[in-house]
Amino acid sequence: MATTRTAHTVWDGNLLEGSGTVAFDSSGIGDYPVSWAARAEQPDGKTSPEELIAAAHSSCFSMALSNGLTKAGTPPTQLNTQAEVTFQPGTGITGIHITVRGQVPGVDEAAFTSAAEDAKANCPVSQALSGTTITLSASLA
């Protein structure tokens, strides 16, 4: 069964001086302020599209890696995944770097890296972002 999740943003004013609020409608987890300054300069307690993409990518990647390792008979004890989305004003998103450290009993570094590469290539968010360069650093804890 397909699922659909929704969010919406209300933006007031022009790009440089305006601001908005992004609301997570499906989950109801809250409304978060967003602004150009938070995107292109310092966050100052506000989020950005890139931070939201990083959150989506790190969680999707973790799920895909956990699933792949479990299907291989070596379920992880813990995965700690960080996604860094780089934004260059005037250019756009220039890359995403995923760093994952895993606690996976019975898996060596090569097998873990191979599973992580598979997750990077096949998680739905990676596939949706396939027009962007995505790099990976994977290691066991």
N, C-alpha and C positions, 0 to 999 in steps of 0.2 A: 504494500500500500504506500503510495506517495504521500509525503507530508509537505506542507507549506508553512514557512515561518515568516512573520512580518515584523517590520520596524518602520518607524516614520520619523521624519525630521521637520521641525518648524524653524525656518530661518528668517530673521528680521534684519533688514538693512543691506548695505552693500558688502562685497566680499571682504575688504580689508578692515572695515570698522564694525561690521555686523557680527551677529552671533546667532546660535541656534541651540536647539535641544533635540537630541535623538532619543526616541522612546522605543523600548523593547516591548512591542505589543504582545507577541505570542507568549512570552514567559512572564511578563509583568515585573521583571526584575528592577525596573526603574527607568528614570529619565536622566540623561547625562548631557551637560553643556558641551558645546563644540564651537570652535572659532577658527578663523584663518591663522591667527597668532598661535593657537595651540597646535596647529598643523605644521606651520612653517618656522616657528620659533620655539618657545618654551611652553610646555603643557599647562602650567599654572592651574592645576586642578581640573582641566578640561580634557576631553578625549579628541580623537581625530579619526578619519576614515582608516588611516594606516594602522592605528592601534586596534581598531575593531577588526581589521583584516588579520592582524597578528594574533588576536585572540581566537578568531575562527580557525586560522591555520594551525596554531599550536594544539588546539583541542582535537581537530579533525585528524591531524597527523598522529597524535597520541593514540586515538582510537584505532586507526588503521594499523599502526605498529603493534599495539596490543593484540589485535585480532590476528595478524600474521604470525606473531610469535606463538600465540595460543594454538593456532591451527597446526603449527610445526611441532607441537607437543612440549613447548617450553614457555609457558605463560610467564609474563613479567611479574615481579614483585612490585616494582615501581618504575615509572617513566617520568622524567622531568624534562619537559620540552619548552624551549623558548623560541619564538619566531620574531625576527627583527625585520621590519618592513622599512626600507629606505625610500624617502620622498625627497625629490629635488624640485623646488618651485620652478615652474617654467618648463620642466621636462616631464614630471610625473613620478610614478613609482619606478625606481631603477633596479630594484632587486629585493629578494627575500632570502634571509639566511636562517636556517633551522639548526638549532643546537639541541641534541638530545643526549641525556645520560640515563642509562638504564641499569636496573638491578634485575638480572635475568639468570636464575640458577640453571646451570647446564649448558650455557651458551658461551662460545668464545667470541673474541672481538670481531673476527672476520664474519662470523654468522650474524652477529648483531648488526654490523655495518650493512651487510647484504639485506637484511630484513628492513633496516631503516631506509635504505635506498628504494626498496620496493614500496614502502609506505609513502615516501616522498613522491614517487611517480604516480601512485594510484589512489591516494586519498582524494575524495571528491573536491576538496578546496584546492589542492594542488592542480587538479585537472581544470578547474574553473579559472585558475590563474596561470594557465600554461603559456600565455603570452609574455610572462615575466620570468626572468632568470631566477631560479630557485637553487640555492646551494645548501649543503648539509655537512654538519660535523656530528659524528656519532661516536660514543664511547661508553664502555661499561663503568659503572661506579665502583 
